[in-house]
Amino acid sequence: MSAIISMSAGKAPGADGLTTELLKADLTSTFNVLHDLFHTIWYSKTVPADWSKNLIVRLAQKGGLTKCRNWRGIQ
């Protein structure tokens, strides 16, 4: 539960659309849902297929955009 409490507010949601404020709105419910989810994953030894998908966006940094080192990827 301390991991949820320490999350920074005001950040953009991830691919799932969940914001930090939503997770912090009801800590007990959030904790219970996540605990049940991780318990199921642990004992079934399978990870949801959606968790293996990543969206990486390339962002330009300073300098010439034709050089690979002037770009960085974020998830």
N, C-alpha and C positions, 0 to 999 in steps of 0.2 A: 504494500500500500504506500510505502514511503517513496517508491519510484514514481507513482502517479502524482503524489503531492509535490515532488520536486520538479515536475515538468513545467517549462516556461509557458505562460499564457500569451495569447496574441499572435501565435504562429499560424501559418497556413496549414490546413488539414492535409493529411496524406492521401493516398489513392483511395482509401476507404471512406473519405469524407468526414471522418471523426475529428473534431477539434479537442484541444486540451480542456477547454471550458466545459464541453459536454461530458468528458470523462470525470472531471472534478465536481460536477454538479451533484452527483450522488455517489460518494466514494464507496459506500457499503455495497450498493448494487453493482457498481463497476467491478469491485473486487470479487464479488461472488460469481459474476458472469465469467470473468477472466480465469478465476480459479477452476471453475467447472470445465472451461474450454481446455486449459493446460492439463488438467487431470485426464481428460478424455484423450488428448494427444499423447500424453506420456504412456498411458496403458495400452492404447491401440497401436502405438509405434508408427503412426502415420501422420504426416503433416498435410494440412489442406493444400490442394493444388494451387489455389490463388496465392499462397505465400511464396511460391517459387517464381512468381512473375514480378519483374521490376520495371519501373519506368525511369530511364535515365535521360535527363535533359542536358544538352550542352549549352554552357553559358560562356560568352566571350569575356575575356579579361582585357587588360590594357595591352597595347601593342598591336602589331600587324595581325590581322585575322587569318592570314594565309599560313601562319606558323602554328603547328599543333600545340606547342607549349602554352599558347595564349588562350587556350580553351580549357574549361574544366567541366566535369560531369557531376551532376547532383541527382540524388534519388528523390 
